[in-house]
Amino acid sequence: MRLPVQLAWSGPADYDVSDPHERLTLYCLLLDCGQRDDIVRYVNPTLLRRDWPRIKRLTARRLTTLWERRLPELCAG
């Protein structure tokens, strides 16, 4: 997957979502910097739920709390 410049301005633009490490990096970036349309376009909900425990450890608590409030199903996985 190739991210647009507005999301990948300071780092890599290409991510292999089949690679768990690259996907975690991508999802952390999107959850922190992406707009709603970016999340809808680039995030796979099934993979997000599966990866959430690891994403949660890599992301600021304020951000994970915000996402868990918006998507309570993240806590269920």
N, CA, C, O and CB atoms as a CASP TS submission, in Angstrom:
PFRMAT TS
TARGET T0000
AUTHOR 0000-0000-0000
METHOD Language model
MODEL 1
PARENT N/A
ATOM      1  N   MET     1       0.842  -1.157   0.000  1.00  0.00           N
ATOM      2  CA  MET     1       0.000   0.000   0.000  1.00  0.00           C
ATOM      3  C   MET     1       0.899   1.235   0.000  1.00  0.00           C
ATOM      4  O   MET     1       1.914   1.274   0.696  1.00  0.00           O
ATOM      5  CB  MET     1      -0.964  -0.010   1.212  1.00  0.00           C
ATOM      6  N   ARG     2       0.527   2.217  -0.766  1.00  0.00           N
ATOM      7  CA  ARG     2       1.273   3.472  -0.816  1.00  0.00           C
ATOM      8  C   ARG     2       0.406   4.589  -0.236  1.00  0.00           C
ATOM      9  O   ARG     2      -0.708   4.838  -0.695  1.00  0.00           O
ATOM     10  CB  ARG     2       1.709   3.809  -2.278  1.00  0.00           C
ATOM     11  N   LEU     3       0.948   5.252   0.786  1.00  0.00           N
ATOM     12  CA  LEU     3       0.240   6.370   1.411  1.00  0.00           C
ATOM     13  C   LEU     3       0.528   7.662   0.655  1.00  0.00           C
ATOM     14  O   LEU     3       1.600   7.822   0.071  1.00  0.00           O
ATOM     15  CB  LEU     3       0.646   6.513   2.895  1.00  0.00           C
ATOM     16  N   PRO     4      -0.436   8.585   0.670  1.00  0.00           N
ATOM     17  CA  PRO     4      -0.206   9.890   0.047  1.00  0.00           C
ATOM     18  C   PRO     4       0.781  10.716   0.877  1.00  0.00           C
ATOM     19  O   PRO     4       1.022  10.426   2.049  1.00  0.00           O
ATOM     20  CB  PRO     4      -1.541  10.655  -0.115  1.00  0.00           C
ATOM     21  N   VAL     5       1.333  11.724   0.262  1.00  0.00           N
ATOM     22  CA  VAL     5       2.353  12.572   0.899  1.00  0.00           C
ATOM     23  C   VAL     5       1.866  13.182   2.202  1.00  0.00           C
ATOM     24  O   VAL     5       2.651  13.303   3.143  1.00  0.00           O
ATOM     25  CB  VAL     5       2.778  13.678  -0.047  1.00  0.00           C
ATOM     26  N   GLN     6       0.609  13.569   2.291  1.00  0.00           N
ATOM     27  CA  GLN     6       0.119  14.207   3.523  1.00  0.00           C
ATOM     28  C   GLN     6       0.166  13.275   4.724  1.00  0.00           C
ATOM     29  O   GLN     6       0.150  13.739   5.864  1.00  0.00           O
ATOM     30  CB  GLN     6      -1.301  14.697   3.324  1.00  0.00           C
ATOM     31  N   LEU     7       0.223  11.955   4.487  1.00  0.00           N
ATOM     32  CA  LEU     7       0.354  11.006   5.595  1.00  0.00           C
ATOM     33  C   LEU     7       1.787  10.508   5.758  1.00  0.00           C
ATOM     34  O   LEU     7       2.207  10.182   6.868  1.00  0.00           O
ATOM     35  CB  LEU     7      -0.579   9.824   5.382  1.00  0.00           C
ATOM     36  N   ALA     8       2.525  10.447   4.680  1.00  0.00           N
ATOM     37  CA  ALA     8       3.874   9.871   4.718  1.00  0.00           C
ATOM     38  C   ALA     8       4.938  10.932   4.492  1.00  0.00           C
ATOM     39  O   ALA     8       5.963  10.648   3.872  1.00  0.00           O
ATOM     40  CB  ALA     8       4.013   8.768   3.671  1.00  0.00           C
ATOM     41  N   TRP     9       4.725  12.122   4.969  1.00  0.00           N
ATOM     42  CA  TRP     9       5.634  13.231   4.722  1.00  0.00           C
ATOM     43  C   TRP     9       6.980  13.081   5.419  1.00  0.00           C
ATOM     44  O   TRP     9       7.972  13.659   4.975  1.00  0.00           O
ATOM     45  CB  TRP     9       4.993  14.505   5.156  1.00  0.00           C
ATOM     46  N   SER    10       7.028  12.309   6.508  1.00  0.00           N
ATOM     47  CA  SER    10       8.299  12.233   7.243  1.00  0.00           C
ATOM     48  C   SER    10       8.874  10.822   7.311  1.00  0.00           C
ATOM     49  O   SER    10       9.826  10.577   8.051  1.00  0.00           O
ATOM     50  CB  SER    10       8.109  12.756   8.644  1.00  0.00           C
ATOM     51  N   GLY    11       8.315   9.912   6.559  1.00  0.00           N
ATOM     52  CA  GLY    11       8.791   8.534   6.629  1.00  0.00           C
ATOM     53  C   GLY    11       8.434   7.771   5.380  1.00  0.00           C
ATOM     54  O   GLY    11       8.146   8.362   4.339  1.00  0.00           O
ATOM     55  N   PRO    12       8.452   6.460   5.483  1.00  0.00           N
ATOM     56  CA  PRO    12       8.161   5.651   4.298  1.00  0.00           C
ATOM     57  C   PRO    12       6.722   5.842   3.824  1.00  0.00           C
ATOM     58  O   PRO    12       5.823   6.112   4.620  1.00  0.00           O
ATOM     59  CB  PRO    12       8.418   4.176   4.590  1.00  0.00           C
ATOM     60  N   ALA    13       6.522   5.698   2.522  1.00  0.00           N
ATOM     61  CA  ALA    13       5.192   5.805   1.942  1.00  0.00           C
ATOM     62  C   ALA    13       4.621   4.435   1.590  1.00  0.00           C
ATOM     63  O   ALA    13       3.406   4.287   1.452  1.00  0.00           O
ATOM     64  CB  ALA    13       5.230   6.687   0.705  1.00  0.00           C
ATOM     65  N   ASP    14       5.480   3.439   1.444  1.00  0.00           N
ATOM     66  CA  ASP    14       5.043   2.108   1.036  1.00  0.00           C
ATOM     67  C   ASP    14       5.043   1.144   2.219  1.00  0.00           C
ATOM     68  O   ASP    14       6.005   1.075   2.983  1.00  0.00           O
ATOM     69  CB  ASP    14       5.941   1.572  -0.081  1.00  0.00           C
ATOM     70  N   TYR    15       3.941   0.399   2.354  1.00  0.00           N
ATOM     71  CA  TYR    15       3.806  -0.567   3.441  1.00  0.00           C
ATOM     72  C   TYR    15       3.255  -1.871   2.882  1.00  0.00           C
ATOM     73  O   TYR    15       2.351  -1.876   2.047  1.00  0.00           O
ATOM     74  CB  TYR    15       2.886  -0.017   4.569  1.00  0.00           C
ATOM     75  N   ASP    16       3.812  -2.964   3.354  1.00  0.00           N
ATOM     76  CA  ASP    16       3.329  -4.287   3.006  1.00  0.00           C
ATOM     77  C   ASP    16       2.412  -4.740   4.139  1.00  0.00           C
ATOM     78  O   ASP    16       2.892  -5.137   5.201  1.00  0.00           O
ATOM     79  CB  ASP    16       4.516  -5.299   2.775  1.00  0.00           C
ATOM     80  N   VAL    17       1.098  -4.683   3.923  1.00  0.00           N
ATOM     81  CA  VAL    17       0.162  -4.998   5.005  1.00  0.00           C
ATOM     82  C   VAL    17       0.136  -6.479   5.356  1.00  0.00           C
ATOM     83  O   VAL    17      -0.453  -6.865   6.366  1.00  0.00           O
ATOM     84  CB  VAL    17      -1.224  -4.550   4.627  1.00  0.00           C
ATOM     85  N   SER    18       0.769  -7.315   4.531  1.00  0.00           N
ATOM     86  CA  SER    18       0.867  -8.729   4.887  1.00  0.00           C
ATOM     87  C   SER    18       1.990  -8.974   5.891  1.00  0.00           C
ATOM     88  O   SER    18       2.063 -10.044   6.495  1.00  0.00           O
ATOM     89  CB  SER    18       1.092  -9.576   3.636  1.00  0.00           C
ATOM     90  N   ASP    19       2.864  -7.986   6.069  1.00  0.00           N
ATOM     91  CA  ASP    19       3.946  -8.069   7.045  1.00  0.00           C
ATOM     92  C   ASP    19       3.445  -7.466   8.363  1.00  0.00           C
ATOM     93  O   ASP    19       3.149  -6.272   8.411  1.00  0.00           O
ATOM     94  CB  ASP    19       5.238  -7.325   6.532  1.00  0.00           C
ATOM     95  N   PRO    20       3.344  -8.258   9.424  1.00  0.00           N
ATOM     96  CA  PRO    20       2.778  -7.750  10.689  1.00  0.00           C
ATOM     97  C   PRO    20       3.482  -6.504  11.225  1.00  0.00           C
ATOM     98  O   PRO    20       2.818  -5.595  11.725  1.00  0.00           O
ATOM     99  CB  PRO    20       2.836  -8.832  11.738  1.00  0.00           C
ATOM    100  N   HIS    21       4.801  -6.442  11.132  1.00  0.00           N
ATOM    101  CA  HIS    21       5.529  -5.275  11.639  1.00  0.00           C
ATOM    102  C   HIS    21       5.189  -4.022  10.823  1.00  0.00           C
ATOM    103  O   HIS    21       4.925  -2.963  11.391  1.00  0.00           O
ATOM    104  CB  HIS    21       7.052  -5.535  11.606  1.00  0.00           C
ATOM    105  N   GLU    22       5.197  -4.143   9.521  1.00  0.00           N
ATOM    106  CA  GLU    22       4.865  -2.987   8.676  1.00  0.00           C
ATOM    107  C   GLU    22       3.422  -2.548   8.883  1.00  0.00           C
ATOM    108  O   GLU    22       3.126  -1.353   8.906  1.00  0.00           O
ATOM    109  CB  GLU    22       5.101  -3.318   7.198  1.00  0.00           C
ATOM    110  N   ARG    23       2.516  -3.531   9.035  1.00  0.00           N
ATOM    111  CA  ARG    23       1.111  -3.200   9.255  1.00  0.00           C
ATOM    112  C   ARG    23       0.932  -2.461  10.576  1.00  0.00           C
ATOM    113  O   ARG    23       0.171  -1.496  10.640  1.00  0.00           O
ATOM    114  CB  ARG    23       0.250  -4.469   9.235  1.00  0.00           C
ATOM    115  N   LEU    24       1.616  -2.895  11.625  1.00  0.00           N
ATOM    116  CA  LEU    24       1.521  -2.201  12.909  1.00  0.00           C
ATOM    117  C   LEU    24       2.019  -0.765  12.795  1.00  0.00           C
ATOM    118  O   LEU    24       1.402   0.158  13.326  1.00  0.00           O
ATOM    119  CB  LEU    24       2.317  -2.949  13.983  1.00  0.00           C
ATOM    120  N   THR    25       3.125  -0.585  12.106  1.00  0.00           N
ATOM    121  CA  THR    25       3.652   0.761  11.900  1.00  0.00           C
ATOM    122  C   THR    25       2.651   1.617  11.139  1.00  0.00           C
ATOM    123  O   THR    25       2.393   2.765  11.504  1.00  0.00           O
ATOM    124  CB  THR    25       4.988   0.708  11.146  1.00  0.00           C
ATOM    125  N   LEU    26       2.096   1.052  10.089  1.00  0.00           N
ATOM    126  CA  LEU    26       1.104   1.761   9.277  1.00  0.00           C
ATOM    127  C   LEU    26      -0.122   2.124  10.102  1.00  0.00           C
ATOM    128  O   LEU    26      -0.567   3.271  10.068  1.00  0.00           O
ATOM    129  CB  LEU    26       0.692   0.910   8.074  1.00  0.00           C
ATOM    130  N   TYR    27      -0.673   1.173  10.839  1.00  0.00           N
ATOM    131  CA  TYR    27      -1.885   1.441  11.604  1.00  0.00           C
ATOM    132  C   TYR    27      -1.635   2.451  12.712  1.00  0.00           C
ATOM    133  O   TYR    27      -2.488   3.301  12.967  1.00  0.00           O
ATOM    134  CB  TYR    27      -2.431   0.155  12.191  1.00  0.00           C
ATOM    135  N   CYS    28      -0.503   2.381  13.368  1.00  0.00           N
ATOM    136  CA  CYS    28      -0.183   3.382  14.394  1.00  0.00           C
ATOM    137  C   CYS    28      -0.122   4.776  13.771  1.00  0.00           C
ATOM    138  O   CYS    28      -0.630   5.738  14.348  1.00  0.00           O
ATOM    139  CB  CYS    28       1.163   3.044  15.090  1.00  0.00           C
ATOM    140  N   LEU    29       0.492   4.884  12.607  1.00  0.00           N
ATOM    141  CA  LEU    29       0.567   6.165  11.895  1.00  0.00           C
ATOM    142  C   LEU    29      -0.829   6.661  11.532  1.00  0.00           C
ATOM    143  O   LEU    29      -1.157   7.825  11.762  1.00  0.00           O
ATOM    144  CB  LEU    29       1.430   6.029  10.623  1.00  0.00           C
ATOM    145  N   LEU    30      -1.641   5.785  10.971  1.00  0.00           N
ATOM    146  CA  LEU    30      -2.981   6.185  10.557  1.00  0.00           C
ATOM    147  C   LEU    30      -3.851   6.586  11.739  1.00  0.00           C
ATOM    148  O   LEU    30      -4.582   7.574  11.660  1.00  0.00           O
ATOM    149  CB  LEU    30      -3.644   5.063   9.793  1.00  0.00           C
ATOM    150  N   LEU    31      -3.785   5.842  12.821  1.00  0.00           N
ATOM    151  CA  LEU    31      -4.609   6.173  13.989  1.00  0.00           C
ATOM    152  C   LEU    31      -4.178   7.480  14.629  1.00  0.00           C
ATOM    153  O   LEU    31      -4.995   8.179  15.229  1.00  0.00           O
ATOM    154  CB  LEU    31      -4.543   5.054  15.016  1.00  0.00           C
ATOM    155  N   ASP    32      -2.909   7.812  14.506  1.00  0.00           N
ATOM    156  CA  ASP    32      -2.391   9.049  15.093  1.00  0.00           C
ATOM    157  C   ASP    32      -2.593  10.248  14.165  1.00  0.00           C
ATOM    158  O   ASP    32      -2.952  11.330  14.628  1.00  0.00           O
ATOM    159  CB  ASP    32      -0.908   8.893  15.420  1.00  0.00           C
ATOM    160  N   CYS    33      -2.369  10.072  12.876  1.00  0.00           N
ATOM    161  CA  CYS    33      -2.328  11.206  11.952  1.00  0.00           C
ATOM    162  C   CYS    33      -3.419  11.212  10.891  1.00  0.00           C
ATOM    163  O   CYS    33      -3.656  12.236  10.250  1.00  0.00           O
ATOM    164  CB  CYS    33      -1.018  11.233  11.278  1.00  0.00           C
ATOM    165  N   GLY    34      -4.083  10.082  10.703  1.00  0.00           N
ATOM    166  CA  GLY    34      -5.064   9.991   9.626  1.00  0.00           C
ATOM    167  C   GLY    34      -6.369  10.690   9.935  1.00  0.00           C
ATOM    168  O   GLY    34      -6.764  10.841  11.091  1.00  0.00           O
ATOM    169  N   GLN    35      -7.018  11.106   8.881  1.00  0.00           N
ATOM    170  CA  GLN    35      -8.371  11.651   8.970  1.00  0.00           C
ATOM    171  C   GLN    35      -9.358  10.490   8.814  1.00  0.00           C
ATOM    172  O   GLN    35      -8.959   9.373   8.489  1.00  0.00           O
ATOM    173  CB  GLN    35      -8.617  12.763   7.876  1.00  0.00           C
ATOM    174  N   ARG    36     -10.629  10.755   9.045  1.00  0.00           N
ATOM    175  CA  ARG    36     -11.642   9.707   8.952  1.00  0.00           C
ATOM    176  C   ARG    36     -11.571   8.976   7.613  1.00  0.00           C
ATOM    177  O   ARG    36     -11.589   7.746   7.582  1.00  0.00           O
ATOM    178  CB  ARG    36     -13.034  10.302   9.149  1.00  0.00           C
ATOM    179  N   ASP    37     -11.491   9.712   6.517  1.00  0.00           N
ATOM    180  CA  ASP    37     -11.433   9.087   5.191  1.00  0.00           C
ATOM    181  C   ASP    37     -10.208   8.194   5.031  1.00  0.00           C
ATOM    182  O   ASP    37     -10.271   7.163   4.361  1.00  0.00           O
ATOM    183  CB  ASP    37     -11.431  10.157   4.108  1.00  0.00           C
ATOM    184  N   ASP    38      -9.097   8.585   5.641  1.00  0.00           N
ATOM    185  CA  ASP    38      -7.878   7.763   5.574  1.00  0.00           C
ATOM    186  C   ASP    38      -8.094   6.441   6.299  1.00  0.00           C
ATOM    187  O   ASP    38      -7.704   5.383   5.807  1.00  0.00           O
ATOM    188  CB  ASP    38      -6.671   8.516   6.187  1.00  0.00           C
ATOM    189  N   ILE    39      -8.715   6.511   7.463  1.00  0.00           N
ATOM    190  CA  ILE    39      -8.972   5.300   8.247  1.00  0.00           C
ATOM    191  C   ILE    39      -9.872   4.355   7.455  1.00  0.00           C
ATOM    192  O   ILE    39      -9.595   3.159   7.355  1.00  0.00           O
ATOM    193  CB  ILE    39      -9.623   5.653   9.615  1.00  0.00           C
ATOM    194  N   VAL    40     -10.937   4.894   6.901  1.00  0.00           N
ATOM    195  CA  VAL    40     -11.873   4.084   6.122  1.00  0.00           C
ATOM    196  C   VAL    40     -11.179   3.460   4.913  1.00  0.00           C
ATOM    197  O   VAL    40     -11.415   2.299   4.579  1.00  0.00           O
ATOM    198  CB  VAL    40     -13.067   4.934   5.666  1.00  0.00           C
ATOM    199  N   ARG    41     -10.336   4.233   4.274  1.00  0.00           N
ATOM    200  CA  ARG    41      -9.672   3.761   3.046  1.00  0.00           C
ATOM    201  C   ARG    41      -8.576   2.734   3.306  1.00  0.00           C
ATOM    202  O   ARG    41      -8.464   1.758   2.565  1.00  0.00           O
ATOM    203  CB  ARG    41      -9.081   4.933   2.306  1.00  0.00           C
ATOM    204  N   TYR    42      -7.768   2.936   4.342  1.00  0.00           N
ATOM    205  CA  TYR    42      -6.550   2.148   4.504  1.00  0.00           C
ATOM    206  C   TYR    42      -6.580   1.079   5.595  1.00  0.00           C
ATOM    207  O   TYR    42      -5.746   0.174   5.583  1.00  0.00           O
ATOM    208  CB  TYR    42      -5.441   3.056   4.779  1.00  0.00           C
ATOM    209  N   VAL    43      -7.509   1.160   6.526  1.00  0.00           N
ATOM    210  CA  VAL    43      -7.506   0.229   7.658  1.00  0.00           C
ATOM    211  C   VAL    43      -8.505  -0.908   7.418  1.00  0.00           C
ATOM    212  O   VAL    43      -9.668  -0.675   7.088  1.00  0.00           O
ATOM    213  CB  VAL    43      -7.844   0.975   8.976  1.00  0.00           C
ATOM    214  N   ASN    44      -8.032  -2.119   7.588  1.00  0.00           N
ATOM    215  CA  ASN    44      -8.881  -3.297   7.511  1.00  0.00           C
ATOM    216  C   ASN    44      -9.411  -3.556   8.921  1.00  0.00           C
ATOM    217  O   ASN    44      -8.623  -3.827   9.827  1.00  0.00           O
ATOM    218  CB  ASN    44      -8.098  -4.548   6.940  1.00  0.00           C
ATOM    219  N   PRO    45     -10.738  -3.477   9.128  1.00  0.00           N
ATOM    220  CA  PRO    45     -11.278  -3.624  10.487  1.00  0.00           C
ATOM    221  C   PRO    45     -10.915  -4.946  11.167  1.00  0.00           C
ATOM    222  O   PRO    45     -10.657  -4.974  12.371  1.00  0.00           O
ATOM    223  CB  PRO    45     -12.771  -3.495  10.445  1.00  0.00           C
ATOM    224  N   THR    46     -10.893  -6.021  10.415  1.00  0.00           N
ATOM    225  CA  THR    46     -10.555  -7.325  10.997  1.00  0.00           C
ATOM    226  C   THR    46      -9.110  -7.339  11.476  1.00  0.00           C
ATOM    227  O   THR    46      -8.820  -7.812  12.575  1.00  0.00           O
ATOM    228  CB  THR    46     -10.785  -8.454   9.974  1.00  0.00           C
ATOM    229  N   LEU    47      -8.209  -6.821  10.655  1.00  0.00           N
ATOM    230  CA  LEU    47      -6.801  -6.776  11.051  1.00  0.00           C
ATOM    231  C   LEU    47      -6.582  -5.808  12.208  1.00  0.00           C
ATOM    232  O   LEU    47      -5.758  -6.066  13.086  1.00  0.00           O
ATOM    233  CB  LEU    47      -5.927  -6.374   9.861  1.00  0.00           C
ATOM    234  N   LEU    48      -7.313  -4.700  12.214  1.00  0.00           N
ATOM    235  CA  LEU    48      -7.187  -3.745  13.315  1.00  0.00           C
ATOM    236  C   LEU    48      -7.580  -4.405  14.634  1.00  0.00           C
ATOM    237  O   LEU    48      -6.870  -4.268  15.630  1.00  0.00           O
ATOM    238  CB  LEU    48      -8.060  -2.496  13.057  1.00  0.00           C
ATOM    239  N   ARG    49      -8.704  -5.118  14.648  1.00  0.00           N
ATOM    240  CA  ARG    49      -9.126  -5.801  15.888  1.00  0.00           C
ATOM    241  C   ARG    49      -8.099  -6.850  16.307  1.00  0.00           C
ATOM    242  O   ARG    49      -7.784  -6.971  17.491  1.00  0.00           O
ATOM    243  CB  ARG    49     -10.512  -6.468  15.697  1.00  0.00           C
ATOM    244  N   ARG    50      -7.584  -7.597  15.355  1.00  0.00           N
ATOM    245  CA  ARG    50      -6.609  -8.636  15.683  1.00  0.00           C
ATOM    246  C   ARG    50      -5.304  -8.034  16.203  1.00  0.00           C
ATOM    247  O   ARG    50      -4.692  -8.576  17.123  1.00  0.00           O
ATOM    248  CB  ARG    50      -6.331  -9.506  14.456  1.00  0.00           C
ATOM    249  N   ASP    51      -4.882  -6.922  15.618  1.00  0.00           N
ATOM    250  CA  ASP    51      -3.611  -6.299  15.996  1.00  0.00           C
ATOM    251  C   ASP    51      -3.733  -5.334  17.170  1.00  0.00           C
ATOM    252  O   ASP    51      -2.720  -4.845  17.670  1.00  0.00           O
ATOM    253  CB  ASP    51      -3.039  -5.571  14.817  1.00  0.00           C
ATOM    254  N   TRP    52      -4.952  -5.054  17.616  1.00  0.00           N
ATOM    255  CA  TRP    52      -5.153  -4.010  18.633  1.00  0.00           C
ATOM    256  C   TRP    52      -4.302  -4.184  19.882  1.00  0.00           C
ATOM    257  O   TRP    52      -3.737  -3.196  20.351  1.00  0.00           O
ATOM    258  CB  TRP    52      -6.591  -3.973  19.033  1.00  0.00           C
ATOM    259  N   PRO    53      -4.176  -5.383  20.452  1.00  0.00           N
ATOM    260  CA  PRO    53      -3.344  -5.487  21.657  1.00  0.00           C
ATOM    261  C   PRO    53      -1.908  -4.994  21.431  1.00  0.00           C
ATOM    262  O   PRO    53      -1.325  -4.365  22.314  1.00  0.00           O
ATOM    263  CB  PRO    53      -3.315  -6.931  22.138  1.00  0.00           C
ATOM    264  N   ARG    54      -1.350  -5.271  20.280  1.00  0.00           N
ATOM    265  CA  ARG    54       0.017  -4.798  19.999  1.00  0.00           C
ATOM    266  C   ARG    54       0.026  -3.310  19.673  1.00  0.00           C
ATOM    267  O   ARG    54       0.930  -2.588  20.094  1.00  0.00           O
ATOM    268  CB  ARG    54       0.635  -5.591  18.832  1.00  0.00           C
ATOM    269  N   ILE    55      -0.962  -2.853  18.934  1.00  0.00           N
ATOM    270  CA  ILE    55      -1.055  -1.419  18.614  1.00  0.00           C
ATOM    271  C   ILE    55      -1.176  -0.624  19.907  1.00  0.00           C
ATOM    272  O   ILE    55      -0.557   0.429  20.060  1.00  0.00           O
ATOM    273  CB  ILE    55      -2.271  -1.126  17.676  1.00  0.00           C
ATOM    274  N   LYS    56      -1.968  -1.131  20.823  1.00  0.00           N
ATOM    275  CA  LYS    56      -2.201  -0.444  22.101  1.00  0.00           C
ATOM    276  C   LYS    56      -0.899  -0.259  22.887  1.00  0.00           C
ATOM    277  O   LYS    56      -0.703   0.764  23.543  1.00  0.00           O
ATOM    278  CB  LYS    56      -3.214  -1.231  22.947  1.00  0.00           C
ATOM    279  N   ARG    57      -0.021  -1.248  22.816  1.00  0.00           N
ATOM    280  CA  ARG    57       1.270  -1.138  23.522  1.00  0.00           C
ATOM    281  C   ARG    57       2.208  -0.135  22.856  1.00  0.00           C
ATOM    282  O   ARG    57       3.106   0.399  23.508  1.00  0.00           O
ATOM    283  CB  ARG    57       1.952  -2.506  23.587  1.00  0.00           C
ATOM    284  N   LEU    58       2.008   0.126  21.567  1.00  0.00           N
ATOM    285  CA  LEU    58       2.905   1.003  20.809  1.00  0.00           C
ATOM    286  C   LEU    58       2.406   2.436  20.683  1.00  0.00           C
ATOM    287  O   LEU    58       3.109   3.298  20.155  1.00  0.00           O
ATOM    288  CB  LEU    58       3.116   0.441  19.444  1.00  0.00           C
ATOM    289  N   THR    59       1.195   2.689  21.167  1.00  0.00           N
ATOM    290  CA  THR    59       0.541   3.978  20.935  1.00  0.00           C
ATOM    291  C   THR    59       0.252   4.657  22.270  1.00  0.00           C
ATOM    292  O   THR    59       0.038   4.000  23.289  1.00  0.00           O
ATOM    293  CB  THR    59      -0.768   3.794  20.124  1.00  0.00           C
ATOM    294  N   ALA    60       0.251   5.970  22.239  1.00  0.00           N
ATOM    295  CA  ALA    60      -0.021   6.749  23.455  1.00  0.00           C
ATOM    296  C   ALA    60      -1.381   6.388  24.037  1.00  0.00           C
ATOM    297  O   ALA    60      -2.350   6.180  23.307  1.00  0.00           O
ATOM    298  CB  ALA    60       0.039   8.259  23.157  1.00  0.00           C
ATOM    299  N   ARG    61      -1.436   6.318  25.348  1.00  0.00           N
ATOM    300  CA  ARG    61      -2.672   5.939  26.050  1.00  0.00           C
ATOM    301  C   ARG    61      -3.840   6.843  25.675  1.00  0.00           C
ATOM    302  O   ARG    61      -4.956   6.359  25.487  1.00  0.00           O
ATOM    303  CB  ARG    61      -2.456   5.981  27.562  1.00  0.00           C
ATOM    304  N   ARG    62      -3.606   8.129  25.565  1.00  0.00           N
ATOM    305  CA  ARG    62      -4.696   9.059  25.221  1.00  0.00           C
ATOM    306  C   ARG    62      -5.310   8.707  23.882  1.00  0.00           C
ATOM    307  O   ARG    62      -6.520   8.836  23.691  1.00  0.00           O
ATOM    308  CB  ARG    62      -4.186  10.505  25.194  1.00  0.00           C
ATOM    309  N   LEU    63      -4.475   8.264  22.955  1.00  0.00           N
ATOM    310  CA  LEU    63      -4.954   7.915  21.621  1.00  0.00           C
ATOM    311  C   LEU    63      -5.720   6.590  21.631  1.00  0.00           C
ATOM    312  O   LEU    63      -6.780   6.482  21.014  1.00  0.00           O
ATOM    313  CB  LEU    63      -3.779   7.835  20.645  1.00  0.00           C
ATOM    314  N   THR    64      -5.189   5.587  22.328  1.00  0.00           N
ATOM    315  CA  THR    64      -5.901   4.303  22.372  1.00  0.00           C
ATOM    316  C   THR    64      -7.226   4.439  23.122  1.00  0.00           C
ATOM    317  O   THR    64      -8.211   3.797  22.758  1.00  0.00           O
ATOM    318  CB  THR    64      -5.024   3.223  23.040  1.00  0.00           C
ATOM    319  N   THR    65      -7.255   5.257  24.149  1.00  0.00           N
ATOM    320  CA  THR    65      -8.501   5.488  24.874  1.00  0.00           C
ATOM    321  C   THR    65      -9.537   6.136  23.960  1.00  0.00           C
ATOM    322  O   THR    65     -10.707   5.755  23.973  1.00  0.00           O
ATOM    323  CB  THR    65      -8.251   6.371  26.111  1.00  0.00           C
ATOM    324  N   LEU    66      -9.111   7.101  23.178  1.00  0.00           N
ATOM    325  CA  LEU    66     -10.005   7.759  22.226  1.00  0.00           C
ATOM    326  C   LEU    66     -10.584   6.754  21.238  1.00  0.00           C
ATOM    327  O   LEU    66     -11.792   6.747  20.999  1.00  0.00           O
ATOM    328  CB  LEU    66      -9.263   8.870  21.472  1.00  0.00           C
ATOM    329  N   TRP    67      -9.736   5.905  20.664  1.00  0.00           N
ATOM    330  CA  TRP    67     -10.197   4.920  19.685  1.00  0.00           C
ATOM    331  C   TRP    67     -11.092   3.868  20.336  1.00  0.00           C
ATOM    332  O   TRP    67     -12.063   3.427  19.721  1.00  0.00           O
ATOM    333  CB  TRP    67      -9.002   4.244  19.008  1.00  0.00           C
ATOM    334  N   GLU    68     -10.791   3.468  21.539  1.00  0.00           N
ATOM    335  CA  GLU    68     -11.632   2.477  22.221  1.00  0.00           C
ATOM    336  C   GLU    68     -13.004   3.057  22.565  1.00  0.00           C
ATOM    337  O   GLU    68     -13.992   2.323  22.593  1.00  0.00           O
ATOM    338  CB  GLU    68     -10.939   1.976  23.499  1.00  0.00           C
ATOM    339  N   ARG    69     -13.076   4.338  22.823  1.00  0.00           N
ATOM    340  CA  ARG    69     -14.374   4.981  23.058  1.00  0.00           C
ATOM    341  C   ARG    69     -15.194   5.013  21.770  1.00  0.00           C
ATOM    342  O   ARG    69     -16.405   4.793  21.786  1.00  0.00           O
ATOM    343  CB  ARG    69     -14.181   6.416  23.604  1.00  0.00           C
ATOM    344  N   ARG    70     -14.523   5.288  20.665  1.00  0.00           N
ATOM    345  CA  ARG    70     -15.220   5.347  19.373  1.00  0.00           C
ATOM    346  C   ARG    70     -15.563   3.974  18.823  1.00  0.00           C
ATOM    347  O   ARG    70     -16.578   3.801  18.148  1.00  0.00           O
ATOM    348  CB  ARG    70     -14.378   6.087  18.367  1.00  0.00           C
ATOM    349  N   LEU    71     -14.704   2.990  19.117  1.00  0.00           N
ATOM    350  CA  LEU    71     -14.894   1.628  18.597  1.00  0.00           C
ATOM    351  C   LEU    71     -14.764   0.636  19.753  1.00  0.00           C
ATOM    352  O   LEU    71     -13.722  -0.004  19.899  1.00  0.00           O
ATOM    353  CB  LEU    71     -13.853   1.303  17.464  1.00  0.00           C
ATOM    354  N   PRO    72     -15.802   0.499  20.573  1.00  0.00           N
ATOM    355  CA  PRO    72     -15.720  -0.376  21.749  1.00  0.00           C
ATOM    356  C   PRO    72     -15.380  -1.828  21.404  1.00  0.00           C
ATOM    357  O   PRO    72     -14.872  -2.553  22.259  1.00  0.00           O
ATOM    358  CB  PRO    72     -17.027  -0.337  22.500  1.00  0.00           C
ATOM    359  N   GLU    73     -15.648  -2.264  20.183  1.00  0.00           N
ATOM    360  CA  GLU    73     -15.337  -3.643  19.802  1.00  0.00           C
ATOM    361  C   GLU    73     -13.837  -3.922  19.830  1.00  0.00           C
ATOM    362  O   GLU    73     -13.432  -5.084  19.847  1.00  0.00           O
ATOM    363  CB  GLU    73     -15.886  -3.937  18.416  1.00  0.00           C
ATOM    364  N   LEU    74     -13.010  -2.887  19.835  1.00  0.00           N
ATOM    365  CA  LEU    74     -11.564  -3.086  19.950  1.00  0.00           C
ATOM    366  C   LEU    74     -11.215  -3.713  21.293  1.00  0.00           C
ATOM    367  O   LEU    74     -10.285  -4.516  21.375  1.00  0.00           O
ATOM    368  CB  LEU    74     -10.818  -1.752  19.778  1.00  0.00           C
ATOM    369  N   CYS    75     -11.932  -3.366  22.324  1.00  0.00           N
ATOM    370  CA  CYS    75     -11.666  -3.907  23.669  1.00  0.00           C
ATOM    371  C   CYS    75     -12.118  -5.344  23.805  1.00  0.00           C
ATOM    372  O   CYS    75     -11.613  -6.077  24.655  1.00  0.00           O
ATOM    373  CB  CYS    75     -12.354  -3.062  24.724  1.00  0.00           C
ATOM    374  N   ALA    76     -13.058  -5.751  22.983  1.00  0.00           N
ATOM    375  CA  ALA    76     -13.613  -7.107  23.079  1.00  0.00           C
ATOM    376  C   ALA    76     -12.641  -8.167  22.576  1.00  0.00           C
ATOM    377  O   ALA    76     -12.719  -9.325  22.986  1.00  0.00           O
ATOM    378  CB  ALA    76     -14.910  -7.195  22.296  1.00  0.00           C
ATOM    379  N   GLY    77     -11.707  -7.771  21.672  1.00  0.00           N
ATOM    380  CA  GLY    77     -10.808  -8.756  21.082  1.00  0.00           C
ATOM    381  C   GLY    77      -9.697  -9.067  21.980  1.00  0.00           C
ATOM    382  O   GLY    77      -8.838  -9.881  21.642  1.00  0.00           O
TER
END
